[in-house]
Structure formats: structure tokens, C-alpha cells
Amino acid sequence: MGSRFLRQALLIGAALTAFACKGYKQIPEETLVDIFTDMYELNAYIDRHPVRENRDSIDLYEPVLAAYGYTTEDFTRTLTEATRRKSFRLTDIIDASVAKMEQERDAIDRELRIVERIDSTALAYSTRELYRDSLITIRSLADSAAMRVEVPLDELSGRIGIDYYYTLDSLDRNDDLQNRHALLSATGKSRGSAVQRLRKGPRTAYSTSLPCSREAVRLEITFGNYPERPKRMHLTIDSLVVTYVPPLSEAYEELSHTYRYRLMIDDREYNTFYYDEENNRPLRFPSPLLPPECDSLVER
């Protein structure tokens, strides 16, 4: 990264030399580091979003220099005069610029982890269990009632989560079995579905999520989807859990209004995500997505 940017910096300097003039404002080395950082970021943006201008044209960098109160002539003369000093090395400026970008990247990565923790915390406290069944065994047509699970739904706007394990034993003589999961309207029309093809073998985990529809009044899960006259049957479902996961906006509001918690990480309060700041209660838990020194939900 540094060598590529150094090459670009030299090209910039060479292009600017032609525009040098006698009067100029000298740019401090600390500011040069910031300018080179912005130039590099501009180059990275252009790599993804090509522009019509020549990549080596100084016109691309005039706005960057103007943001710091300098002109292309100031930049050119500063570099020209600096290179005459034995103590000056352009590579030092480039290295400092690269180090600054790495620090900024780390800071952004950390903020993203914090946002992920905020989201996961809000969703964890607002997710609601709708249905649970520890064990469903299907061995014959006498178990037909167990082959279908129906869960009534209110008008929901988030997602329906479905999690369970299945075991299709080699004793089962039926082919092309599948589990079907569908959100149905009052008239029986599908408003969202997911199909899982079953494989014989060891206990297998399955998880899916269906976006809610205002028209959906129930969730219907059909295990096996066996034919009318099946052969020997041997399907087991265990640890079935159906949950409702609200949109993030509702999750934030519920965490604030219902539980009255506030979020603090490294003594910084993230009240942007919450509404009611009074009468908050304490809550503390580990934050695996954050460094160990970070707090999570703490007392107001």
C-alpha cells in the first residue's frame, strides 16, 4: 500500500512542479500527512467509482488542498523546498499517512462492533418466543397430527425465526422428503415460505427466518411432507423453537420503554438508540464482540 501511494505521490509532485511559482504558503509536515491521507482515500474512492479526469491530473486533488487552505502551487513548492533538506524524506510522510489510515480503520471497525453489539442486545431483549416443542416423532400415519405445526400470528412487522434439529433415520424408506415452512393468510395463500430437503444421517441443525407480512395470520410447518401412502417412516424433530424478531426500530424502543435500560461502552452513553433516559435500571453482561475492557449495559 505504501509503495503504491509513494509512486502516486511522486507523480503528483512531478505534475505540480510545472505550476510552481515564487510566492507560496509552506505546508507543515503534520498537515502534509493529513493531505496525503485524504489524497490516498480519494484514490481509493476513484478505484471504485471511476471518473472522467486523468488519474494523474492535479485537478483531482485541488479540492483536497483547498480544504486545508492551500493551493497546488503551495503543495508543489513545499515538496520542492523540503526535498532539498537532507533531513526530509517523503517516505516518512507516506508512512505516517499510512499509519493514520490504519488507526482510522481500526476506529471504524470498533464503532461497527459497537453498533453490532447494540443491535444484538436490543434484538435479544425484544425477541419473543411464539412456540416450543422439545420432541416430535414420526413413525407412522398415526403420527399425522405431529407432522404439521400451526402457530397463530398477530399483525407483525419483523421476522419469524424457526430453529430445530431433525434426524431422518436410514430406516425411513421414503424418498425426496422435505420440511416446508410457510406464512399463510386467512385464505390460505402463502405470504412467505422456505423449504428444506431432508437427508438421511446424523442429527442436523436447521434455522430459517421468514419476513413477516401484515396479511399472514399463521405459520404452518409440515414435517416430511410424506405422500398419502408412505413407506416406513422414521423422522424425529427436536428442540423446535419459533420466535418473533421485531424490526430494529421497535427493538430499540422496547428496550428503552419496557426494560428502561441505557447502553454505555467505555463510559460513553449511546442514548441515540434509546428514548426514555429516566428511571433506568441496571443491567450488566459480557460483550464478546468488544474488547474485555468495555462495559455493556450499566446503571443510570
NORGIHU-V435688 format. One line per field, one symbol per residue. psi: psi as a letter, one per 20 degrees, with the letter a starting at -180 (. if undefined). burial: + if it has 16 or more other ideal C-beta (glycine too) atoms within 10 Angstrom, else -. Layout:
psi=???
burial=???
This chain:
psi=gghghgghghggghhhhhjqrgprpppqhhhhggghghgghgghghhhnqrhqphjphhhighghhhjkrrhgggghghghhiiphipphhgggghgghghhghghgghghhhgghggghgghhiippphqqphpppohriikhhiipppoqqaoqjcqpppprqqooqihpjqqlqqpppqpqrhjjqpkprppppqpqbrppqqprpppqphipiqpppopglqrhmqappmpppqlpppqporqhghgggghgggilqqpppljppmihirgojqkqqqppqqnhirqhiprdprq.
burial=----++-++--++-++---+---+--+----+++++++++--+--------------+-++--++----++++++++++--+-------+--++-+++--+-----------++--++--+++--++--++----+-+----+--++-+---+--+-+++++-+-+++---+-+--+-++++++------++-+-+-+-------+-+-+-++--++-++++++-+------+++++--+-+++++---+++++++---++++++-------++-----+--+---+-++---+-+++--
